[in-house]
Amino acid sequence: MNKLVIVGTVAFDAIETPFGKTDKILGGAATFIGLAASHFNIDSSIVSVVGGDFPQDYLDLLSNKNIDISGIETVKDGKTFFWSGRYHNDMNSRDTLSTELNVLADFRPVVPQDYRDAEIVMLGNLHPMVQMDVLNQMSKKPKMAILDTMNFWMDNALDDLLQVIKRVDVITINDEEARQLTGEYSLVVAARKIHEMGPKYVVIKKGEHGALLFYNDNVFYAPALPLEEVFDPTGAGDTFAGGFAGYLAKTGDISFENLKNAVIYGSTLASFCVEKFGTQRMENLDNEDIRRRLLQFKNLTQFEIELT
Ligand code: AMP
């Protein structure tokens, strides 16, 4: 079994979808990643920061899922990172209404000693210099470093982001962000350009249209499961990344063939995330739910055809 270090925001989110609206609820990239990865029975640790306003119950929720939270710093007189967004009717696109960095603005991450030799590092969405700092604290080169990011950091810290992209093995990014990062409309061309920036593997997430895994000239595609209920897509990308990283930590196999399975696990977990607001569905998910959905996935994509 491999250890997994997760860095990313632990946050308050306020969300509006065509189905409803929430006040400040638990959110954050590292939260969703951690909850997804917790299904693989691995040792995982979240490195992040919250303010004195962050409820102990939320921290307990994470540690009750066996996630090490000793790397989550609490700044007593500070405020937790806050994000709010509004989804359009198609539920695939959204507007960010507000991003308040608060305690994230001066955050210096500290990776717990026991996790500095972790084989898998999941650099979830937050400031690229924080992601870089985490990489620098590892005592040996991780087997696999995976990076997720967002348009916010492309707009506000592009040079720093390019530096950290250079150092990772995998990038997971959504289609619009891949286009913004490269200036290319074609995702195939965008993936090639991102390869040139450093990462050997490029995963492009396309929301309800699934995800693409690029490795040199090879492409693998996993659709998203067609769902009856899509309530709130917030965190689906992070949940995908958590499933992907958790599966790699569990198996320890970083071949292209195994990364395909990691994409399937990521897509499967993300399909649950969207069914309820915020982290609600991910908090109450058991392994039997996951197993059943993996089977559905298999049936969705398997076919026999005779090639003449
Ligand atoms: P996703 O829907 O997977 O893109 O992720 C949504 C989550 O990312 C929310 O829970 C937010 O708290 C968090 N988030 C939003 N903006 C940022 C940002 N600029 N940096 C880090 N995390 C963010």
Residues whose N, C-alpha, C, O or C-beta is under 5 A from the ligand:
A	BS01	AMP	T9 A11 F12 D13 G27 G28 A29 W83 N125 L126 F152 P233 T234 G235 A236 G237 D238
